[in-house]
Amino acid sequence: MDMDKDAIKTMIELSDTWEEADKVIDEFTSCRETREKLFYLYGMFDVSIVARTGDSDDGEAVEADYRAVLSAIINQKWR
C-alpha cells in the first residue's frame, strides 16, 4: 500500500507503544531490517542516538537503539 509520508509519520507518533509503531513501519514501508527501519526514522524525524552502550555493528545494540528512538518519538506527544 502506498501511503503518504505525513500519514505514516502521524500514525507512528500516535502509537501507544513502540511495538504498535513498528507494525506501522512494517505495514506501510518497504523497511524490513531493524537497521533499515532505524535509518528510516532518522530521515523522517529529527532524532539521533547520543550515546550507545555497545558495538555499533552489534544487532542487539541496533535493536536497542531502534526501540529507544521509537519510544522517544511516541513519548514526545505527551510533552
NORSULUR-V619000 format. One record per backbone hydrogen bond with DSSP energy under -0.5 kcal/mol. NH is the residue of the N-H (numbers start at 0). CO is the residue of the C=O. Records with the same first field share a line. If there is no record, write none. Layout:
# NORSULUR-V619000
NH: CO / CO
This chain:
# NORSULUR-V619000
2: 0
7: 3
8: 4
9: 5
10: 6
11: 7
12: 8
13: 9
14: 11
20: 16
21: 17
22: 18
23: 19
24: 20
25: 21
26: 22
27: 23
28: 24
36: 32
37: 33
38: 34
39: 35
40: 36
41: 37
42: 38
43: 39
44: 40
46: 44
49: 47
57: 54
61: 57
62: 58
63: 59
64: 60
65: 61
66: 62
67: 63
68: 64
69: 65
70: 66
71: 67
72: 68
73: 69
74: 70
75: 71
76: 72 / 73
77: 74
78: 75
